[in-house]
């Protein structure tokens, strides 16, 4: 299993992860694709047996009896107001009129369409909530439209700005709130990280990027990167416990200013030779982090804001995210 996981971090993919902080929908770790391929038979009764026939038709997901249907159609030629932000593994990401982020499947293959469909499923299920990114493309579509948040994601914002104690405290609580919300709908995010939280105009957090999420009746399409990943049997469904562990790492990112054990990869550099070396040893770093987590060795949180909450998430002390939120609010 470990050897297979090492093979799931190719050089070109790791390079993308080093040079960009844009939405994880664009940089889906290859190990998730491995899970997707191995679990294709589990995807659901809407899977088509004949690929040739499927590519000539719409792919439809229905949330249940009498429910709203989401249809992914063939991609059309892009209008002039579509500014291409990035081409990722399964999606092309565009900015429309400085108002909308549009995610379009890179191809008509099942592997490219599934994450887009999954994200639409989650937004359909959760609906509007002030802690969740606003979904704009309801109904029949060949894409996912999300409101454009000009302050970008939290990882990017924190790198470029000085964060006050007041903001840090607010965001700490709002992260907990967002996870409580999705778990109340049976959604497991499966890739929680600082980059998955977006800042609205009032600098409030909104959780997004549900392209690998698990929801009722649909197993997750992936799981977290090593620094945020609860060691477990990766062939089994993700759980609230795995999300809460990743939440601990995300909260650590916020207050420590780096990912857990981020120092193992070495300092960030623009030197191509340094980047190449870091890429080549990434699987070793991931293995080291996983081993430490398996042995319950976690980064030092003494003196960190909310350290008891972070450590509790890593140690599995909370039955659910609501318990962690209550502890944070009530002390």
C-alpha positions, 0 to 999 in steps of 0.5 A: 500500500505504501509503495503504491501511495509513493507512486501517486506523487509524480514530478509534474504534479508536485511541481504544480503544487509548489508553484501555485496556491489556487483552488485545489480543484486544479491540483487534485493529487494523483493518489485521488485519481488512483482512488477514483479509478479503483472505485469506479464501480462504486460510483453509482447507478448512473455510470455508463458501461459503454464509454463511447455511448456515454460521451455522446450523451449527457451525464445526469445526477439526481439527488433523489425522487422528484429532486433537482437534476444537474446535467453536465454537457459538452463544453462549448467554445469559451466567450471572450469574457472568460479569463483562463486562470489555470488548467488543472488535472480535471478542470479548467478554471475561468474568471468571468467579468471579475464576478464569477469563478467557473470550473469546466471539465477538461474533457468529457471523460468520467474522471474529469466530469465526476469532480464537477458533478460531485461539487454541484451535488454538495452545493445542491445539498447544503444550499446557501449558508454564510460559511459556505461559498456561494454557488451560482450555477443552479440547474442545467449546466456544463460547469460549476459557477462560484461567486468570485471572492476578490480577497482570494483564499485564506492561504494566499491572503495570509501570505500577503497580509499581516493578520490581527489577533482579532481576525485570527480569532474570528477565522478560527471560530468560522472554520469550526463553524463551516465544518459543523455545517457540512457535517450536519448534511452528511458531507465530508469535505475530504480535503480541508486546508487553508486554501479551501476557505475563501474571504468575502467582502466582510472578511468572513470565511466561506468553505468551498472546493468540494470536488473530492467530497463525500456525501450521502450515498457517494463515497469520497473521490480523494483525501487530504495531502499528508500534512492534513491526513489522518492515517487510516485504511484509504480504501474505506470511506472518509469519516467525520474523524478524518475531516476533524483531523484535517481541520486541526491541521488547517487551524494550525496553518492559520495560527502557525503560518505554515502547514504541519511539518512544513519545515521537512520540505525545506524553505520555499525557493524560486530556484528551479534546482531547489524546487526539483530536489524538493519535488524528488523527495516529496514522497519521502517527506509525506512518508515521514509525516504519515509515520509521525502521525501514526505514532501520535507525534504532532507538531508542538502547539504550546503557546499557539492560539487555540493549541488545545483545540488543534491538538484535540482534533489531531488526537481524536478527542472530539466526538464531532466538530460541534464539540470542538466549536463549543469548547472554543466558544465556552472555554 
